[in-house]
Amino acid sequence: MTSPPGGNDDDAAAKPGRLVCARCGTSAEAPQLTWTCSVEHGARRDFCGTCSRENLRAIEGRLDSDWW
């Protein structure tokens, strides 16, 4: 088994963390199937299921979340 440089084969490194919605601040254990992930200006932003549903057209139109 190989590891990335500076990494290790420890299972703790592979465990997912918590997600925090970039819009409303809701948090949940990762992964969440109803959440949406977006990369805006090089930064990853996660959005909860409620915020994702409320802004579906803007997401499909590829608008940055600042425009929602």
FENRA-V839751 format. One record per helix or strand of 3 or more residues. SS is the DSSP state (H for helix, E for strand). FROM is the first residue (numbers start at 0). LEN is the number of residues. If there is no record, write none. Layout:
SS_FROM_LEN + SS_FROM_LEN
This chain:
H_10_4 + E_17_4 + E_26_3 + E_35_5 + E_42_5 + H_48_6 + H_55_5 + H_64_3
